[in-house]
Amino acid sequence: MHVTQIGKQMRRWFAHMTFICYHACMLVNERYSHLFTNQKVRGLIRIKNLQNNRILLVGSEDIAADIQRIRFSLDLGTYENDVLQQEYETIGLELFSIDAYLQASEDEDLQTLLAEHTKHLLAQSLLMY
């Protein structure tokens, strides 16, 4: 293979990888936009045990700060839900997901949203904490 052909292939490969990385970053930014802003985003947080798919929904006035607070209290062993805390200590953090479940507007009542979405998940026969 000639040197110029190798150079062309390398440029194509680099352009392709740049395209893939750009779109991967955009997807991360869309899914976790609440982590990339200085503004408080309110809504519901989902804590999910990936081993048994059990879920806890939590209302939050500041999703990014509360995700960090939840992770910290789980790591310290002080989280308020005893069953979730015990499972977290037993199987470890790798098998838990904590993420933004729903973003809410200022005029939406978090307790109402929490009740509605908990009821919806239970109707799907999902395990809840």
WOWO-V477760 format. One line per field, one symbol per residue. phi: phi as a letter, one per 40 degrees, with the letter a starting at -180 (. if undefined). psi: psi as a letter, one per 20 degrees, with the letter a starting at -180 (. if undefined). burial: # if it has 16 or more other C-alpha atoms within 10 Angstrom, else .. A space follows every 10 residues. Layout:
BEGIN
phi=???
psi=???
burial=???
END
This chain:
BEGIN
phi=.cdccccccc cccccccccc cccccccccc cbdccbbccc bbibbbbbcc cbgcbbcbca cadccccccc dcccccgbcc ccccdccccc bgccbbbbac cacbcccccc cccccccccc ccccgccbc
psi=pqhhhggghg gggggghggg gghghggghg hkhhikqiqp pqbpppppoi gjjqqpppqp ingghhgggg gghghikjqh oggggghghg irhhkqporp hppqrhipph hggggghggg hhhjkqpq.
burial=.......... .......... .......... ...##..... #########. ....###### ####.##..# #..#....#. ...##..#.. ..#..#.### ####.....# ..##..##.. .......#.
END
